[in-house]
Amino acid sequence: MVRAMWKGRVIAETSMPQSVEGNIYYPPSSLKREFFVAISKTTTCGWKGTANYYDLKDPETGETAAGQAWYYADTKEAAANIKGHVAFYPSVTHVHE
């Protein structure tokens, strides 16, 4: 089991993470959606495709961290194993059990 932690709170957890280029990707069903706010930012990776981003927002305090999570809604064939999965910038830590 691996948990994504932000500000001391679990925002995602899974027993089936995917690891790509040193990043841990969480299946969409593992997210605690109340922490995620879709934004319009995109970037492009030559072999994975176009990344879409989320801000993280604490539902209790309203504190926001801009663009701290990303996912590939439509991947290129080489990255099919992470389609829809979410990865995080270092403001989110990962706890392995």
C-alpha positions in Angstrom: 0.0 0.0 0.0 1.2 3.5 -0.8 -0.4 6.7 0.4 -0.1 10.2 -1.0 0.1 12.7 1.8 -0.4 16.5 1.6 -0.4 18.8 4.7 -0.6 15.6 6.9 -3.8 14.4 5.1 -4.2 11.3 2.9 -5.2 12.4 -0.6 -4.8 9.1 -2.4 -3.9 5.5 -1.6 -3.5 2.4 -3.6 -2.0 -1.1 -3.5 -1.4 -0.9 -7.3 0.7 2.2 -8.0 2.6 2.6 -11.3 6.1 4.0 -11.3 7.4 5.9 -14.3 10.5 8.0 -14.4 10.7 8.1 -10.6 7.1 9.3 -10.2 4.4 7.3 -8.5 1.1 7.3 -10.4 -2.1 6.6 -8.5 -5.2 5.1 -10.2 -8.1 7.6 -10.5 -10.2 5.5 -8.2 -7.7 5.9 -5.4 -8.0 9.7 -5.2 -9.9 11.6 -2.5 -11.6 13.8 -5.0 -12.5 16.5 -2.5 -8.8 17.6 -2.6 -8.6 18.0 -6.4 -9.6 21.0 -8.5 -9.1 20.6 -12.3 -7.3 23.6 -13.9 -6.6 24.5 -17.5 -2.8 24.0 -17.4 -1.4 21.4 -19.8 2.2 20.3 -20.8 3.4 17.9 -23.4 5.7 14.9 -23.0 7.1 13.4 -26.2 6.4 9.8 -25.3 3.5 10.1 -22.8 1.3 12.7 -24.4 -0.5 15.8 -23.0 -0.6 16.2 -19.2 -3.5 17.9 -17.5 -3.2 19.4 -14.0 -5.0 19.7 -10.7 -4.6 22.2 -7.9 -4.8 20.7 -4.5 -7.3 22.3 -2.1 -7.8 21.4 1.5 -11.6 21.1 1.8 -11.5 22.2 5.5 -9.2 25.2 5.4 -9.4 26.2 1.7 -5.6 26.2 1.5 -4.5 25.7 -2.1 -1.4 24.5 -3.8 -1.4 25.4 -7.5 -0.7 22.7 -10.2 0.7 20.0 -7.8 -0.9 17.0 -9.5 -1.0 15.8 -13.1 -2.4 13.0 -15.3 -2.5 11.9 -18.9 -6.2 11.6 -20.0 -5.1 10.3 -23.4 -1.7 8.7 -23.5 0.5 7.6 -26.3 0.8 3.8 -26.6 4.1 3.6 -24.7 2.4 5.1 -21.6 -0.9 3.3 -21.7 -0.3 1.9 -18.2 -0.6 5.3 -16.6 -3.7 6.6 -18.6 -5.8 8.6 -16.2 -3.4 7.9 -13.3 -2.3 10.9 -11.1 1.2 11.9 -10.1 2.4 14.6 -7.8 5.1 17.3 -7.3 7.3 17.1 -4.1 4.8 19.0 -1.9 3.1 15.6 -1.7 4.9 12.8 0.1 4.5 9.1 -0.4 4.2 6.7 2.5 4.8 3.0 1.7 3.4 0.2 4.0 
